[in-house]
Amino acid sequence: MTYATDRLQEEIAYLAYHFHWPLNDILDLEHPARRRFVEEISKINRRITEGD
């Protein structure tokens, strides 16, 4: 099973934007770890925008 290139690029851009990590560091992450970081950043952003 392959992971969609567009989705992978979105995750990379999201992590690079928020954490300022280099591309190779992001690509070295296993898929579940990368997804978890994306999910956690999303939760933080929602809390900030919702004022909690």
N, C-alpha and C positions, 0 to 999 in steps of 0.2 A: 504494500500500500504506500503510495506516495502522498506527500503533503502538498497541497496546492501552492504553486509559486506565489500567487498574489497574496494569499493568506500569510505565508512565510515572510514576505516583504513587509506586510503591514505590521507583523509582530516585531520584526527587526527595527523598523522605523519607530515604533512606539517605545520600545526599550531604549533605543539610542537617544530618542528625544528626552525621555524622562530621567534616565540614569547616566547619559553621556558615556555609555560603554562603547568601546571600539567594536567594529563589525566582527572581528575574529572571536572576541570574547562571547558575543551573543551567539554566534554560530556554533561555538563549542558546547553550548548548553544542550542538554537532552530536551527533546520536545516537551515532555511533561513539566520539566522545570521552567522552561521558557513560557509555557502557557500559564503556569502558576504565577510567575512574575507579572505577566500581562493582566491576569485577573486581579491580583492584589493592587496594582497601580490603578486599575479601573475602580475598585472599591474606594480607594483613597480619594480619587478625583470626584466620585459621586458624593462622598461625605463632605468634601470641601464645597462643592457647588450647591449642595442641599443645606449647608449651614449647620451640620451636626458636629 
